[in-house]
Amino acid sequence: MKKIFLTIATAALFTVNAFADGGKKYDGGTNVSYIALHGFTADFAEATNVNWTVTKNVQKATFTVDGVQKTAFYNLQGEFLGTTQRVDNKAIPAKALKQISNEYKGYEVGEVIVYQANTSINDAIEPTSYFVDLKNDKHEVLVRITQQANIEFFQQVK
């Protein structure tokens, strides 16, 4: 009887520990929450070449859909935050390109990434933003282009 009780207690302890980790599932060497995995599978059913990375702030899935490489971001609770993908610099609004040429003379436009946010989680965030890498011989900066085609300094790269 004592052995049965200890066995049940041990099994209960393991069950509690399994639920205490937030339902995380081991996936490709990374702990990804079950909610993020389930949401990703539902939202991006056609995704191939999926690779997950989990940091202290975010869970992200890099994948391919219709030949386009994208990244989906989820917070640690598994809520969908948005997606990014590289785009051609022709996707930048003309007003913003003109402002870049005026404010960042001598800089060349490098990589352009569009971020499409999930506004249902945070309606204060802009639904679409462009992040543009600008380089010259001495400096490299990252700027954000808002929905209204305004340019904001985002960070110094070098």
DRENZAMI-864773 format. One line per 4 residues: number of its first residue (from 1); for each residue z, y, x of C-alpha. Coordinates in nm, 2 decimals, m for minus. Last residue first. Example, Ala and Ser with C-alpha at 12.3 -4.5 7.8 and 13.67 -1.06 7.14 Angstrom:
<recs>
2> 0.71:m0.11:1.37  0.78:m0.45:1.23
</recs>
This chain:
<recs>
158> m3.66:5.08:2.82  m3.63:4.97:2.45  m3.47:5.29:2.31  m3.39:5.24:1.94
154> m3.48:5.34:1.59  m3.62:5.69:1.60  m3.73:5.78:1.24  m4.09:5.85:1.13
150> m4.17:5.95:0.77  m4.44:5.76:0.59  m4.27:5.79:0.25  m4.19:5.42:0.26
146> m4.02:5.47:0.60  m4.17:5.43:0.94  m3.92:5.30:1.20  m3.95:5.38:1.56
142> m3.90:5.16:1.87  m3.92:5.31:2.21  m4.06:5.23:2.55  m4.04:5.47:2.84
138> m4.19:5.55:3.18  m4.56:5.47:3.17  m4.59:5.51:2.80  m4.49:5.28:2.52
134> m4.44:5.29:2.14  m4.33:4.98:1.94  m4.36:5.03:1.57  m4.13:4.91:1.30
130> m4.27:4.94:0.95  m4.06:4.96:0.64  m4.10:4.82:0.29  m3.85:4.78:0.01
126> m3.64:5.07:0.12  m3.27:5.00:0.12  m3.04:5.16:m0.14  m3.11:4.87:m0.39
122> m2.91:4.63:m0.17  m2.91:4.27:m0.28  m3.19:4.30:m0.54  m3.38:4.51:m0.28
118> m3.49:4.21:m0.08  m3.65:4.38:0.21  m4.01:4.37:0.33  m4.01:4.44:0.71
114> m4.35:4.51:0.86  m4.39:4.47:1.24  m4.62:4.67:1.46  m4.67:4.58:1.83
110> m4.79:4.84:2.06  m4.89:5.20:1.98  m4.95:5.40:2.29  m4.74:5.69:2.40
106> m4.89:6.00:2.57  m4.79:6.23:2.29  m4.50:6.09:2.09  m4.42:6.36:1.83
102> m4.78:6.47:1.76  m4.96:6.13:1.79  m4.67:5.96:1.60  m4.69:6.22:1.32
98> m5.07:6.15:1.28  m5.00:5.78:1.27  m4.73:5.84:1.01  m4.97:6.04:0.78
94> m5.23:5.76:0.82  m4.99:5.50:0.69  m4.95:5.21:0.94  m5.15:4.90:0.83
90> m5.42:4.99:1.08  m5.16:4.91:1.35  m5.23:4.54:1.27  m4.94:4.35:1.13
86> m4.67:4.13:1.26  m4.44:3.97:1.01  m4.09:4.03:0.87  m3.91:3.90:0.57
82> m3.61:4.00:0.36  m3.24:3.97:0.30  m3.21:3.63:0.12  m2.84:3.54:0.05
78> m2.71:3.24:0.24  m2.35:3.36:0.28  m2.42:3.43:0.65  m2.70:3.67:0.56
74> m3.05:3.54:0.53  m3.36:3.66:0.71  m3.72:3.52:0.68  m3.96:3.54:0.97
70> m4.33:3.52:0.94  m4.63:3.37:1.12  m4.95:3.39:0.92  m5.19:3.09:0.90
66> m5.14:3.05:0.53  m4.76:3.04:0.57  m4.60:2.99:0.92  m4.23:2.98:1.00
62> m3.94:3.16:1.17  m3.62:3.10:0.97  m3.33:3.34:1.03  m2.96:3.32:0.97
58> m2.77:3.64:1.03  m2.47:3.81:1.18  m2.30:3.57:1.43  m2.64:3.42:1.51
54> m2.82:3.13:1.34  m3.17:3.04:1.44  m3.40:2.81:1.23  m3.75:2.69:1.31
50> m4.00:2.61:1.04  m4.35:2.49:1.16  m4.48:2.49:0.80  m4.40:2.70:0.50
46> m4.57:2.61:0.16  m4.24:2.59:m0.03  m4.14:2.94:0.09  m3.91:3.07:m0.19
42> m3.77:2.73:m0.30  m3.73:2.58:0.04  m3.59:2.91:0.18  m3.33:2.93:m0.11
38> m3.22:2.57:m0.05  m3.19:2.62:0.33  m3.01:2.95:0.29  m2.77:2.80:0.03
34> m2.70:2.49:0.25  m2.60:2.72:0.53  m2.77:2.67:0.86  m2.59:2.52:1.16
30> m2.85:2.49:1.43  m2.96:2.19:1.64  m3.26:2.12:1.42  m3.06:2.14:1.09
26> m2.70:2.06:1.06  m2.59:2.16:0.71  m2.33:2.41:0.63  m2.15:2.37:0.30
22> m1.91:2.66:0.37  m1.73:2.48:0.65  m1.43:2.42:0.41  m1.63:2.17:0.20
18> m1.66:1.92:0.48  m1.30:1.98:0.59  m1.18:1.91:0.24  m1.37:1.58:0.23
14> m1.24:1.48:0.57  m0.88:1.54:0.46  m0.95:1.35:0.14  m1.07:1.05:0.34
10> m0.76:1.06:0.56  m0.54:1.08:0.26  m0.72:0.79:0.09  m0.69:0.58:0.41
6> m0.33:0.67:0.45  m0.25:0.57:0.09  m0.44:0.24:0.13  m0.25:0.17:0.45
2> 0.09:0.24:0.29  0.00:0.00:0.00
</recs>
